[in-house]
Amino acid sequence: MHTTVFDTPIVRSVFRLISILYLRIFGWRVEGRLPEHPRYVIIAAPHTSNWDFPITLFLAFALRINCSWMGKDSLFRRPFGAIMRWLGGMPIDRSKSNNIVGESIKAFDRQDRLVMVIPPEGTRKQVSYWKTGFYHIAHGAQVPIVLGYIDYERKAGGIGPIVWPSGDIEADMRIIQGFYAGVSGKYPEKSSLAMLAPGKVAGRTGLPGV
Protein backbone atom coordinates (compact mmCIF):
# COMPACT_ATOMS: atom_id res chain seq x y z
CA MET A 1 0.00 0.00 0.00
CA HIS A 2 1.27 3.45 -0.86
CA THR A 3 1.59 6.18 1.77
CA THR A 4 -1.42 8.48 2.01
CA VAL A 5 -2.22 11.72 3.80
CA PHE A 6 -3.97 9.64 6.46
CA ASP A 7 -0.65 7.97 7.30
CA THR A 8 1.16 11.27 7.99
CA PRO A 9 0.29 12.46 11.53
CA ILE A 10 1.19 16.17 11.23
CA VAL A 11 -0.30 16.65 7.77
CA ARG A 12 -3.35 14.62 8.78
CA SER A 13 -3.90 16.89 11.79
CA VAL A 14 -3.63 20.02 9.62
CA PHE A 15 -6.12 18.63 7.11
CA ARG A 16 -8.48 17.72 9.96
CA LEU A 17 -8.40 21.28 11.26
CA ILE A 18 -9.03 22.69 7.78
CA SER A 19 -11.89 20.23 7.26
CA ILE A 20 -13.57 21.09 10.56
CA LEU A 21 -13.28 24.83 9.85
CA TYR A 22 -14.71 24.43 6.33
CA LEU A 23 -17.65 22.36 7.52
CA ARG A 24 -18.45 24.82 10.31
CA ILE A 25 -18.13 27.90 8.12
CA PHE A 26 -20.52 26.48 5.53
CA GLY A 27 -22.98 25.19 8.10
CA TRP A 28 -22.33 21.44 7.85
CA ARG A 29 -22.87 19.18 10.84
CA VAL A 30 -20.78 16.05 11.44
CA GLU A 31 -22.80 13.14 12.83
CA GLY A 32 -22.05 9.69 14.18
CA ARG A 33 -18.85 8.10 15.36
CA LEU A 34 -16.43 5.50 14.10
CA PRO A 35 -17.26 1.82 14.55
CA GLU A 36 -15.05 -0.15 16.88
CA HIS A 37 -14.31 -2.62 14.09
CA PRO A 38 -10.84 -2.20 12.53
CA ARG A 39 -11.99 -3.30 9.06
CA TYR A 40 -15.18 -2.35 7.22
CA VAL A 41 -16.71 -1.07 4.00
CA ILE A 42 -18.30 2.38 4.02
CA ILE A 43 -21.07 3.19 1.58
CA ALA A 44 -20.73 6.75 0.27
CA ALA A 45 -24.24 7.75 -0.76
CA PRO A 46 -26.09 9.34 -2.30
CA HIS A 47 -23.62 10.32 -5.02
CA THR A 48 -25.17 12.95 -7.29
CA SER A 49 -22.62 15.78 -7.51
CA ASN A 50 -18.93 16.59 -7.88
CA TRP A 51 -19.20 18.25 -4.46
CA ASP A 52 -19.69 14.84 -2.85
CA PHE A 53 -15.98 14.03 -3.16
CA PRO A 54 -14.49 17.00 -1.25
CA ILE A 55 -17.24 16.93 1.36
CA THR A 56 -16.67 13.21 1.90
CA LEU A 57 -12.96 13.86 2.41
CA PHE A 58 -13.70 16.69 4.87
CA LEU A 59 -16.01 14.37 6.81
CA ALA A 60 -13.39 11.61 6.79
CA PHE A 61 -10.77 13.94 8.25
CA ALA A 62 -13.22 15.35 10.80
CA LEU A 63 -14.17 11.84 11.94
CA ARG A 64 -10.55 10.62 11.84
CA ILE A 65 -11.31 7.91 9.30
CA ASN A 66 -8.14 6.45 7.77
CA CYS A 67 -9.73 5.32 4.54
CA SER A 68 -9.13 4.17 1.00
CA TRP A 69 -11.53 4.88 -1.84
CA MET A 70 -12.06 3.60 -5.37
CA GLY A 71 -12.28 5.88 -8.38
CA LYS A 72 -12.38 5.56 -12.15
CA ASP A 73 -8.89 5.49 -13.61
CA SER A 74 -9.39 8.77 -15.50
CA LEU A 75 -9.18 10.58 -12.17
CA PHE A 76 -5.63 9.31 -11.72
CA ARG A 77 -4.11 10.63 -14.93
CA ARG A 78 -1.43 13.30 -14.90
CA PRO A 79 -1.07 15.78 -13.35
CA PHE A 80 -3.44 14.78 -10.54
CA GLY A 81 -2.78 11.04 -10.27
CA ALA A 82 -0.19 11.26 -7.50
CA ILE A 83 -2.41 13.62 -5.50
CA MET A 84 -5.42 11.31 -5.82
CA ARG A 85 -3.37 8.35 -4.58
CA TRP A 86 -1.98 10.45 -1.74
CA LEU A 87 -5.58 11.23 -0.76
CA GLY A 88 -6.24 7.50 -0.46
CA GLY A 89 -7.51 6.78 -3.98
CA MET A 90 -7.23 3.47 -5.79
CA PRO A 91 -7.79 3.59 -9.58
CA ILE A 92 -10.32 1.24 -11.17
CA ASP A 93 -10.24 0.48 -14.90
CA ARG A 94 -13.91 -0.21 -15.63
CA SER A 95 -13.20 -0.91 -19.31
CA LYS A 96 -11.53 -4.21 -18.38
CA SER A 97 -13.02 -7.27 -16.77
CA ASN A 98 -10.98 -7.06 -13.60
CA ASN A 99 -11.96 -9.07 -10.54
CA ILE A 100 -12.30 -6.01 -8.34
CA VAL A 101 -14.40 -7.85 -5.77
CA GLY A 102 -11.87 -10.65 -5.38
CA GLU A 103 -8.89 -8.32 -5.19
CA SER A 104 -10.64 -6.16 -2.60
CA ILE A 105 -11.39 -9.21 -0.46
CA LYS A 106 -7.70 -10.18 -0.63
CA ALA A 107 -6.77 -6.65 0.47
CA PHE A 108 -8.93 -7.07 3.58
CA ASP A 109 -7.39 -10.48 4.24
CA ARG A 110 -3.87 -9.01 4.10
CA GLN A 111 -4.47 -6.13 6.49
CA ASP A 112 -5.45 -5.89 10.12
CA ARG A 113 -6.95 -2.44 9.61
CA LEU A 114 -8.67 -1.31 6.42
CA VAL A 115 -11.56 1.04 5.69
CA MET A 116 -12.76 1.02 2.09
CA VAL A 117 -15.12 3.77 0.91
CA ILE A 118 -17.33 2.82 -2.05
CA PRO A 119 -20.06 4.90 -3.78
CA PRO A 120 -22.49 2.15 -4.86
CA GLU A 121 -24.19 4.30 -7.47
CA GLY A 122 -20.91 4.20 -9.38
CA THR A 123 -21.39 7.65 -10.92
CA ARG A 124 -22.81 11.06 -10.08
CA LYS A 125 -25.15 10.76 -13.09
CA GLN A 126 -28.67 9.47 -12.67
CA VAL A 127 -28.81 5.68 -12.38
CA SER A 128 -31.66 3.25 -11.89
CA TYR A 129 -29.83 0.73 -9.73
CA TRP A 130 -26.93 0.42 -7.32
CA LYS A 131 -23.84 -1.59 -8.15
CA THR A 132 -23.51 -4.49 -5.72
CA GLY A 133 -19.73 -4.82 -5.56
CA PHE A 134 -19.62 -3.18 -2.13
CA TYR A 135 -21.92 -5.87 -0.74
CA HIS A 136 -19.99 -8.81 -2.15
CA ILE A 137 -16.70 -7.33 -0.93
CA ALA A 138 -18.04 -6.98 2.61
CA HIS A 139 -19.68 -10.41 2.57
CA GLY A 140 -16.61 -12.12 1.13
CA ALA A 141 -14.23 -10.40 3.56
CA GLN A 142 -16.63 -10.96 6.47
CA VAL A 143 -16.61 -7.29 7.43
CA PRO A 144 -19.53 -4.97 8.21
CA ILE A 145 -21.06 -2.38 5.92
CA VAL A 146 -21.15 1.09 7.47
CA LEU A 147 -23.78 3.44 6.06
CA GLY A 148 -22.00 6.72 5.35
CA TYR A 149 -24.04 9.61 4.04
CA ILE A 150 -24.17 13.23 2.95
CA ASP A 151 -27.58 14.86 3.47
CA TYR A 152 -27.68 18.16 1.60
CA GLU A 153 -31.16 19.04 2.83
CA ARG A 154 -30.06 18.96 6.47
CA LYS A 155 -26.44 19.91 5.66
CA ALA A 156 -25.28 16.95 7.71
CA GLY A 157 -23.05 14.00 6.99
CA GLY A 158 -21.19 11.23 8.69
CA ILE A 159 -21.61 7.67 9.94
CA GLY A 160 -24.96 5.89 10.15
CA PRO A 161 -25.94 2.33 11.15
CA ILE A 162 -23.88 -0.81 10.60
CA VAL A 163 -25.20 -3.70 8.51
CA TRP A 164 -23.56 -7.11 8.67
CA PRO A 165 -24.07 -8.81 5.30
CA SER A 166 -26.05 -12.00 5.89
CA GLY A 167 -25.74 -13.36 2.36
CA ASP A 168 -29.39 -12.53 1.68
CA ILE A 169 -28.69 -9.44 -0.39
CA GLU A 170 -32.35 -8.63 -1.02
CA ALA A 171 -33.16 -8.59 2.69
CA ASP A 172 -30.04 -6.63 3.59
CA MET A 173 -30.64 -4.10 0.82
CA ARG A 174 -34.14 -3.44 2.14
CA ILE A 175 -32.55 -2.38 5.43
CA ILE A 176 -30.05 -0.18 3.60
CA GLN A 177 -32.75 1.27 1.38
CA GLY A 178 -34.83 2.17 4.42
CA PHE A 179 -31.99 4.27 5.81
CA TYR A 180 -31.11 6.13 2.61
CA ALA A 181 -34.76 6.86 1.85
CA GLY A 182 -34.44 9.68 4.37
CA VAL A 183 -31.17 11.09 2.98
CA SER A 184 -31.21 13.78 0.31
CA GLY A 185 -28.38 14.19 -2.22
CA LYS A 186 -27.53 17.52 -3.79
CA TYR A 187 -29.67 16.49 -6.76
CA PRO A 188 -32.32 14.18 -5.25
CA GLU A 189 -33.79 13.32 -8.64
CA LYS A 190 -30.56 11.44 -9.46
CA SER A 191 -30.73 9.16 -6.44
CA SER A 192 -31.65 5.50 -6.96
CA LEU A 193 -32.64 4.56 -3.38
CA ALA A 194 -30.51 1.41 -3.16
CA MET A 195 -32.45 -0.43 -5.87
CA LEU A 196 -31.12 -3.77 -7.15
CA ALA A 197 -31.09 -4.43 -10.88
CA PRO A 198 -33.23 -7.41 -11.95
CA GLY A 199 -31.13 -10.55 -12.31
CA LYS A 200 -28.25 -9.08 -10.31
CA VAL A 201 -29.07 -10.74 -7.00
CA ALA A 202 -27.31 -14.09 -7.00
CA GLY A 203 -23.94 -13.38 -8.63
CA ARG A 204 -21.08 -11.06 -7.86
CA THR A 205 -22.21 -8.33 -10.18
CA GLY A 206 -21.54 -4.65 -10.29
CA LEU A 207 -18.01 -3.40 -9.85
CA PRO A 208 -17.53 -0.67 -7.28
CA GLY A 209 -16.45 2.69 -8.57
CA VAL A 210 -17.06 6.44 -8.60
HELIX and SHEET records of a PDB file:
HELIX    1   1 VAL A    5  ASP A    7  5                                   3    
HELIX    2   2 PRO A    9  ILE A   25  1                                  17    
HELIX    3   3 ASP A   52  ALA A   62  1                                  11    
HELIX    4   4 ASP A   73  PHE A   76  5                                   4    
HELIX    5   5 GLY A   81  TRP A   86  1                                   6    
HELIX    6   6 ILE A  100  ARG A  110  1                                  11    
HELIX    7   7 GLY A  133  ALA A  141  1                                   9    
HELIX    8   8 ILE A  169  TYR A  180  1                                  12    
HELIX    9   9 PRO A  188  LYS A  190  5                                   3    
SHEET    1   A 7 ARG A  29  GLU A  31  0                                        
SHEET    2   A 7 ALA A 156  VAL A 163  1                                        
SHEET    3   A 7 ILE A 145  ASP A 151 -1                                        
SHEET    4   A 7 ARG A  39  ALA A  45  1                                        
SHEET    5   A 7 LEU A 114  ILE A 118  1                                        
SHEET    6   A 7 SER A  68  LYS A  72  1                                        
SHEET    7   A 7 GLY A  89  ILE A  92  1                                        
END                                                                             
